[in-house]
Every structure is written in structure tokens, then in C-alpha cells.
Amino acid sequence: MSHVARDKKKLLSRLRRIAGQVSALEAALEADVDCTDVLVQIAAARGAMHGLMMEVLSSHMAEHVVAEADASKRSRESEAVMALLRTYIK
């Protein structure tokens, strides 16, 4: 069983919280809420997405890089993670 399937309940819970934050952000924009409050909502949603990313990435690293016995597979996975991080950090 993959780490995503194993952690599905926890990950979906995080995702649903993020969806709630995004919905609250949309409602705040619709209601012409003060820009400072909108910025706080944006920061909260971004932080929640970052937390989800780190949760999945941590499990991925543990299962597909650290625990991988085959050196060539481990190298490919490491390169794939680095490419992903370069895109994510932009």
C-alpha cells in the first residue's frame, strides 16, 4: 500500500480544511472585506497547502528515497523530488 493510500484519511482531512479556507477567502472577497483580512486568509490557505505538501513529501522521501534498496531507483526518485522542489519553490 502506498503512503498516500495509507494516509488518505489524514490527507483528505487536511484538504477539506484547505477547501474551507479557500471558500472563506472567496466569501471575504465577495463581501468586500478589508484587504488586511483577505491577506491573512491568503496566508492561512498558503500555509495549509504548504503543510499538506510537506506531509506528502515527507512520506514520499521516507518510502521512495530513504527506504529504496535499489541505488538507481533511489537516485531517480531523488532527482524527481529535486525537480519538484524547484518548481514548488518558484
BAFI-3210 file (N, C-alpha, C; in Angstrom, 3 decimals, decimal comma, padded with zeros to 6 digits):
// residues 90
n [1|2|3|4|5|6|7|8|9|10|11|12|13|14|15|16|17|18|19|20|21|22|23|24|25|26|27|28|29|30|31|32|33|34|35|36|37|38|39|40|41|42|43|44|45|46|47|48|49|50|51|52|53|54|55|56|57|58|59|60|61|62|63|64|65|66|67|68|69|70|71|72|73|74|75|76|77|78|79|80|81|82|83|84|85|86|87|88|89|90]
n.u [000,856|000,589|002,064|000,384|-002,168|-002,282|-002,290|-004,583|-007,025|-006,158|-004,879|-006,989|-008,578|-006,976|-007,019|-009,724|-009,979|-008,402|-009,948|-012,120|-010,894|-010,262|-012,828|-013,761|-012,075|-012,946|-015,559|-014,921|-013,784|-015,985|-017,610|-016,375|-014,417|-012,009|-008,739|-006,524|-007,547|-008,180|-005,626|-004,606|-006,224|-005,373|-002,689|-003,084|-004,320|-002,288|-000,306|-001,540|-001,674|001,049|001,691|000,315|001,702|004,267|003,712|002,988|005,316|007,273|006,529|006,822|009,576|010,594|009,602|010,139|012,706|014,625|014,159|014,470|016,007|017,338|019,878|019,868|017,141|016,669|018,265|016,968|014,477|015,281|016,214|013,806|012,332|013,869|013,496|010,775|010,733|012,141|010,277|008,150|009,142|009,490]
n.v [-001,182|002,181|005,175|007,398|006,273|004,915|007,017|008,339|009,200|011,122|012,939|013,732|014,988|017,213|018,429|019,056|020,983|022,960|023,513|024,652|026,964|028,261|028,667|030,430|032,550|033,236|034,067|036,249|037,972|038,356|039,735|042,118|042,469|043,919|044,546|043,687|041,609|039,838|039,277|037,904|035,636|034,561|033,992|032,053|029,985|029,406|028,541|026,252|024,675|024,363|022,866|020,489|019,712|019,255|017,148|015,029|014,964|014,318|011,702|010,516|010,815|009,211|006,680|006,238|007,121|007,112|004,493|002,962|000,274|-000,195|001,400|002,891|003,421|004,903|007,115|008,157|008,813|010,728|012,738|013,339|014,380|016,637|018,110|018,585|020,154|022,398|023,487|023,913|025,773|028,095]
n.w [000,000|-000,867|000,525|000,279|-000,049|002,360|004,189|003,526|004,813|006,701|004,974|003,304|005,185|005,839|003,316|003,051|005,047|003,895|001,638|002,927|003,915|001,511|000,517|002,477|001,931|-000,629|000,031|001,623|-000,253|-001,925|-000,169|000,084|002,102|004,339|003,042|004,539|006,093|004,042|003,084|005,292|005,213|002,769|003,383|005,358|003,893|002,074|003,841|004,821|002,493|002,072|004,341|003,750|001,449|002,560|004,283|002,519|000,968|002,878|003,624|001,127|000,656|002,738|002,047|-000,731|-001,259|000,962|002,011|-000,232|-001,734|-004,133|-005,753|-008,172|-008,585|-006,281|-006,801|-009,099|-007,965|-006,103|-007,814|-009,101|-006,964|-006,373|-008,743|-008,559|-006,199|-007,110|-008,868|-007,115|-005,283|-006,732]
ca.u [000,000|001,405|001,922|-000,776|-003,353|-002,247|-002,593|-005,657|-007,983|-005,495|-004,640|-008,283|-008,986|-006,216|-007,515|-011,046|-009,741|-007,919|-011,117|-012,879|-010,174|-010,425|-014,221|-013,827|-011,395|-013,879|-016,637|-014,367|-013,666|-017,351|-018,191|-015,546|-013,754|-010,781|-007,641|-005,674|-008,197|-008,025|-004,236|-004,487|-006,867|-004,484|-001,535|-003,529|-004,536|-000,965|000,334|-002,188|-001,211|002,444|001,657|-000,086|002,837|005,331|003,251|003,111|006,726|007,983|006,225|007,409|011,023|010,851|009,262|010,672|014,108|015,418|013,982|014,672|017,240|017,989|020,554|019,450|015,789|016,822|018,806|015,884|013,488|015,893|016,190|012,409|011,960|014,547|012,802|009,501|011,010|012,491|009,003|007,336|009,721|009,408]
ca.v [000,000|003,394|006,079|008,264|005,472|004,617|008,248|009,016|009,866|012,307|013,881|014,286|015,910|018,444|019,025|019,639|022,235|023,918|023,902|025,578|028,234|028,885|029,138|031,626|033,603|033,659|034,818|037,533|038,818|038,704|040,656|043,326|042,530|044,702|043,840|043,031|040,335|038,974|038,818|036,890|034,415|034,016|033,416|030,830|028,959|029,039|027,753|024,940|023,931|024,021|021,767|019,282|019,363|018,714|015,845|014,040|014,885|013,598|010,272|010,092|010,687|008,053|005,413|006,059|007,517|006,569|003,041|002,279|-000,516|-000,093|002,709|003,649|003,910|005,932|008,282|008,719|009,430|011,950|013,733|013,739|015,237|017,923|018,822|019,035|021,253|023,595|024,031|024,314|026,924|029,282]
ca.w [000,000|-000,929|001,674|000,071|000,266|003,791|004,926|002,804|005,701|007,254|003,883|002,892|006,238|005,595|002,082|003,318|005,784|002,899|000,843|003,764|003,935|000,200|000,473|003,326|001,182|-001,683|000,685|002,056|-001,447|-002,351|000,813|000,141|003,401|004,352|002,366|005,531|006,418|002,863|003,086|006,350|004,681|001,735|004,074|006,036|002,870|001,562|004,889|004,869|001,317|002,334|005,299|003,017|000,597|003,393|004,791|001,445|000,593|003,929|003,456|-000,141|000,863|003,593|001,386|-002,088|-001,367|002,075|002,162|-001,518|-001,729|-005,439|-005,837|-009,361|-008,312|-005,256|-007,493|-009,933|-007,071|-005,554|-008,891|-009,307|-005,832|-006,552|-009,827|-007,977|-005,278|-007,897|-009,364|-005,968|-004,595|-007,590]
c.u [000,897|001,139|000,724|-002,064|-003,429|-002,678|-003,794|-006,604|-007,396|-005,297|-005,938|-008,817|-008,272|-006,757|-008,875|-010,934|-009,269|-009,083|-011,986|-012,216|-010,329|-011,848|-014,389|-013,156|-012,295|-015,007|-016,148|-014,224|-015,034|-017,955|-017,394|-014,922|-012,455|-009,615|-006,706|-006,246|-008,084|-006,604|-003,990|-005,083|-005,973|-003,281|-001,909|-003,712|-003,188|-000,228|-000,238|-001,767|000,243|002,524|001,284|001,065|003,938|004,966|003,437|004,578|007,535|007,766|006,863|008,912|011,350|010,648|009,996|012,125|014,926|015,342|014,210|016,035|018,033|018,561|020,102|018,032|015,840|017,321|017,735|014,849|014,017|015,866|014,774|011,944|012,605|013,886|011,473|009,723|011,393|011,223|008,189|007,835|009,649|008,339]
c.v [001,238|004,286|007,011|007,516|005,192|005,829|009,006|009,795|011,171|013,369|014,525|015,270|017,250|019,180|019,682|020,932|023,327|024,418|024,893|026,946|028,976|029,411|030,394|032,806|034,140|034,503|036,192|038,486|039,268|039,776|041,953|043,546|043,319|043,887|043,139|041,677|039,344|038,427|037,749|035,568|033,745|033,335|032,108|029,687|028,482|028,176|026,350|024,079|023,494|022,843|020,449|018,791|018,690|017,341|014,756|013,864|014,099|012,093|009,728|009,873|009,437|006,740|005,192|006,485|006,818|005,047|002,262|001,581|-000,364|001,324|003,527|004,199|005,055|007,235|008,956|009,431|010,729|013,068|014,237|014,675|016,610|018,747|019,382|020,230|022,535|024,266|024,613|025,611|028,204|030,231]
c.w [000,000|000,274|001,510|000,406|001,761|004,627|004,360|003,722|006,245|006,166|003,400|003,932|006,077|004,378|002,275|004,126|004,830|002,047|001,623|003,825|002,614|000,039|001,315|002,640|000,079|-001,085|001,131|000,873|-001,948|-001,444|000,945|001,518|003,251|003,790|003,352|005,913|005,262|002,811|004,146|005,876|003,637|002,394|004,764|005,031|002,306|002,589|004,979|003,676|001,509|003,319|004,647|002,142|001,422|003,955|003,739|001,053|001,618|003,814|002,187|000,016|001,678|002,846|000,071|-002,259|-000,280|002,130|000,870|-001,534|-003,030|-005,616|-007,042|-009,190|-007,299|-005,895|-008,351|-009,079|-006,481|-006,584|-009,142|-008,193|-005,981|-007,656|-009,318|-007,064|-006,018|-008,432|-008,224|-005,344|-005,434|-007,141]
res [m|s|h|v|a|r|d|k|k|k|l|l|s|r|l|r|r|i|a|g|q|v|s|a|l|e|a|a|l|e|a|d|v|d|c|t|d|v|l|v|q|i|a|a|a|r|g|a|m|h|g|l|m|m|e|v|l|s|s|h|m|a|e|h|v|v|a|e|a|d|a|s|k|r|s|r|e|s|e|a|v|m|a|l|l|r|t|y|i|k]
***
